[in-house]
């Protein structure tokens, strides 16, 4: 279907255009943006969307989520990360079926669509059920079979990941894959090395939790006999593109080392607060040129998959933590949820901005609501 969006207020996120443009038309054909301009006229069969008084912008990109955890919403309060996992989540996850995973993932897809997210980076297991939910809902996902050595099942999980890659890599337009490592503190060095080899062999990014709280950081140092978890990255992860979720407990010196590696950080502010992990030094990472995306984590720790809420917390926390209201300009936060997210997932050539030739993952925001009136005509 061809679509013509008329008279929108465009926030394209393209460096080739103004940050904010009024009365722009967007013509979409075969799922891609074909033309941007004023008063575009098309004679062929086309669906017209009147976007007057609406913002037109790229769909948001959630760089770290656990879609099947919708059924664990609000199971957290009062638990540390490790206690929550070992006492509540892992025992429940052992009982999940493929049907549970499908419906839980489908609920998450619906939640994301309703809050403006069109792409999510999922980190879980029983992945085929989540793929079915993505195909049924139309969501775009990057997925993995997360691997760790908990319960001595590392070998089994590696086999499942390899089978997933063989079956689904490049099979669907809306599905991409990565190599999932739960975390260095739950995964043996031998397993990590094998997973790195799988990522390099298949030219896939690596997606893992990293330095989420103080205990994890101490556990990594002990397990790998290092003074800093970043030393493990420098030893094993220099030839892969890596998506690191959280990155809360790192020093200024470790941030200097991170900037030398091919990494993107998936910042999950709400989950980090709920788990009592602390506040990631996102402003300092950004100042050092590290690519930052935004994630929600799962609903068990993040409560929801609303990236607009996560963007709000991203700005407020960095302003408050460093006592500087100039930190995190709103447009920079939008970049994190769009173009930076696409870059984190290795998809910046097709997603994250509205330009001719890009995929038409687009959302419209209504400015005529009780929460948006009055609004500034010139936003940025």
Secondary structure, DSSP 8 states (H G I E B T S, - for coil): --EEEEEEEEE---TTS-S-EEEEEEEEETTEEEEEESS----SS-EEEE-TTEEEEE-EEEEEE-GGGGGGTT--TT--HHHIIIIIIHHHHTT--HHHHHHHHHHHHHHHHHTTEEEEEE-BSSHHHHHHHHHHHT-EEEE-B-B--GGG-HHHHHHHHHHHHHHHTTT-TTEEE-EEEEEGGGS-HHHHHHHHHHHHHHT--EEEEES-SHHHHHHHHHHHT-S-HHHHHHHH-TTS-EEEEE--S--HHHHHHHTTSSEEEEE-HHHHHHTT-----HHHHHHTT-EEEE----HHHHS---HHHHHHHHHHHHHHHTT-TTSS-HHHHHHHHTHHHHHHTT-TTTSSS--TTSB--EEEEES-STTT-S--SS--
